[in-house]
């Protein structure tokens, strides 16, 4: 991350960048460094679902006044840096990632699911895995999986487990990825997943939410065959990390 290029640093804060305010999220910093003509929450160099994860984490790391501390700024910037180079992957990578989004034992949404809905989520994840392996399940398989998940959703009492509701919603929404509106569908799936993680993890433990975000990014990079970026861990005296720390002090 070439932080020397930032001549007028953004102050890391909750919410999207507003021109003239000098404040924005970690993905706005990545957008600036990437040379985007307009500072955006979704830099051209980063996959949209991963950028959304980082934005959500950035907001949870913000303090009561809406700004991130120097320490939390480092966490958010490091996560943003991990998304660089993740855009433009194949359809098979996306389906493989959605399968892990749903059922990964370390960061998957299934952790929030009720016992009665786990099978419906797992069945949909398996259909995505089959595409990731190069086999297209029949449309009948997708329709059946969708109908089962929707049946569970219609019987779901939201107040009893809001995170579980959004986990199930992400699963049945993801069946639409085999249709024509793939980007809109992926955005919707990611949105539901983020709501589940915020309700299930983020509100109580923003640092754990940051770990989930990192695992989501690492999963995408691994499936796409991308190298894992060097991370600016606090114990590493790397020059990039020192510059990030100086930036964070300035922006806090």
BELLIN-V534148 format. One record per helix or strand of 2 or more residues. SS is the DSSP state (hx for helix, st for strand). FROM is the first residue (numbers start at 0). TO is the last residue. If there is no record, write none. Layout:
# BELLIN-V534148
SS;FROM;TO
SS;FROM;TO
This chain:
# BELLIN-V534148
hx;2;4
st;10;12
st;22;23
hx;25;33
hx;47;60
hx;69;81
hx;90;102
hx;108;111
hx;114;131
hx;138;153
hx;157;159
hx;161;177
hx;181;201
hx;205;223
hx;238;250
